[in-house]
Amino acid sequence: MTNTVANKTIIGVLFFLLTSISQSAFGAKHPIIQFYKEHKFDRDVEAKHIPPKLASLFLDDKEYKDARDVLQAMRTLRYLNYYGEQMQISKYAQGAIAAKGDYESIFDEVEGSRTVNVFGKKKGNEVREVFAVVQTKTQFLLLIGKGKLKKSHVRNIPKLTKEIQ
């Protein structure tokens, strides 16, 4: 009888460990994805999950070449777009930056009242996962993408965010 109890205890512990490991490795979402999901149904927020290669077909080759190149290097693209009060914009931007998790800051760009913060995960010479937080006086934009982005693609993300606006 003690063998049966010990076997059940061992099986229970193993089940618990496997469940915990699988949730942390496969089921857990990155904090920036959680941020996206929490706010995609907020009032006055536009949220889209679009195929980037399809979106690139709608951009003019000559006028939007840099933005088109970024889209063609991506596999997935999501964005949140909010126009409204400066206080809410600031709150969204702070929340998105706080949700960077293990992403590292790649660069920041300030152009007048427009600030772009770009974060990503690198693998070798490429950035595989990236997100950008854009904040102006009247707008907040969060762009989340995956792909095989070279340095030139990442540097052109602010141009892409202008096209989404």
C-alpha positions in Angstrom: 0.0 0.0 0.0 2.8 2.4 0.7 4.3 1.6 -2.7 1.0 2.7 -4.3 0.9 6.0 -2.3 4.6 6.7 -3.2 3.9 6.0 -6.9 0.9 8.2 -6.9 2.9 11.0 -5.2 5.7 10.7 -7.7 3.3 10.7 -10.6 1.5 13.8 -9.1 4.8 15.6 -8.7 5.9 14.8 -12.2 2.6 15.9 -13.6 2.8 19.2 -11.8 6.4 19.8 -13.0 5.5 18.9 -16.6 2.4 21.2 -16.5 4.5 24.0 -15.1 7.2 23.7 -17.6 4.9 23.5 -20.6 3.0 26.6 -19.4 6.1 28.6 -19.0 7.7 27.5 -22.2 4.7 27.4 -24.5 1.6 28.9 -22.9 3.0 32.1 -21.4 2.7 35.1 -23.6 5.3 37.9 -23.7 4.2 41.0 -21.6 3.9 43.1 -24.7 1.5 40.6 -26.3 -0.5 40.7 -23.0 -0.5 44.5 -23.1 -1.8 44.3 -26.7 -4.6 41.9 -25.7 -5.6 43.9 -22.7 -6.0 47.1 -24.6 -7.2 46.0 -28.1 -10.8 46.5 -27.2 -10.3 49.8 -25.3 -12.5 52.7 -26.4 -11.2 54.7 -29.4 -8.4 52.1 -29.9 -7.9 50.6 -33.4 -6.3 47.1 -33.2 -5.2 45.1 -36.2 -3.4 41.9 -36.9 -2.4 42.1 -40.5 -0.3 40.0 -42.9 2.7 42.3 -43.6 3.5 41.0 -47.0 0.0 41.7 -48.2 0.1 45.2 -46.6 3.4 45.9 -48.5 1.6 45.4 -51.8 -0.5 48.5 -51.1 2.5 50.8 -50.7 3.9 52.6 -53.7 7.5 51.3 -54.5 9.0 54.7 -55.1 7.4 56.8 -52.3 7.3 54.2 -49.5 10.2 51.9 -50.4 11.8 51.8 -46.9 8.4 51.0 -45.2 7.7 48.4 -47.9 11.1 46.7 -47.3 10.3 46.4 -43.6 6.9 44.9 -44.2 8.4 42.3 -46.6 11.0 41.2 -44.0 8.2 40.6 -41.4 6.2 37.4 -40.9 3.6 38.9 -38.5 2.4 42.4 -37.7 0.1 43.8 -35.1 -0.6 47.3 -34.1 -2.6 49.4 -31.6 -3.5 52.9 -32.6 -5.1 55.5 -30.3 -5.9 59.1 -31.0 -7.0 61.1 -28.0 -6.1 62.8 -24.8 -2.4 63.4 -24.0 -2.8 61.9 -20.5 -4.1 58.6 -21.9 -1.4 58.6 -24.7 1.2 58.9 -22.0 -0.3 56.2 -19.9 -0.4 53.8 -22.9 3.2 54.6 -23.9 4.5 54.1 -20.3 2.6 50.8 -20.0 3.9 49.5 -23.3 7.5 50.4 -22.5 7.1 48.8 -19.1 5.9 45.6 -20.8 9.2 45.2 -22.7 10.1 42.1 -20.7 13.3 40.6 -22.1 13.4 42.8 -25.2 16.3 45.1 -25.3 16.2 48.8 -26.3 17.5 49.1 -29.9 17.1 52.8 -30.4 15.0 55.9 -29.7 14.2 58.6 -32.2 12.8 62.0 -31.3 11.5 64.2 -34.1 9.8 67.3 -32.7 6.9 66.1 -30.5 7.1 62.6 -31.9 9.0 59.9 -30.0 9.7 56.4 -31.3 11.2 53.8 -29.0 12.2 50.5 -30.6 12.8 47.3 -28.7 13.7 43.8 -30.0 15.2 40.4 -29.6 18.3 39.7 -31.7 19.5 36.4 -33.0 22.9 36.7 -34.7 22.9 39.7 -37.0 19.1 39.9 -37.2 16.3 41.1 -35.1 13.6 38.3 -34.9 11.0 40.1 -32.7 10.5 43.8 -32.5 8.1 46.3 -31.2 7.9 50.1 -31.4 6.1 52.6 -29.2 5.3 55.9 -30.9 4.0 58.8 -28.9 2.9 62.2 -30.2 0.7 64.9 -28.7 -2.4 63.3 -30.1 -1.5 59.7 -30.8 -0.2 56.5 -29.4 0.9 53.7 -31.7 2.2 50.3 -30.7 3.7 48.1 -33.5 4.6 44.5 -32.9 6.3 42.4 -35.5 8.3 39.2 -36.1 10.6 38.3 -38.9 14.2 38.4 -40.0 14.9 42.1 -39.8 18.3 43.4 -40.7 19.8 46.6 -39.2 18.5 48.7 -42.2 14.9 47.3 -41.7 15.0 48.1 -38.0 16.2 51.7 -38.7 13.3 52.2 -41.0 10.6 51.2 -38.5 9.9 54.8 -37.7 9.1 55.3 -41.4 6.7 52.4 -41.3 5.0 53.8 -38.3 4.3 57.0 -40.2 2.5 55.0 -42.9 0.4 53.2 -40.3 -0.7 56.5 -38.8 
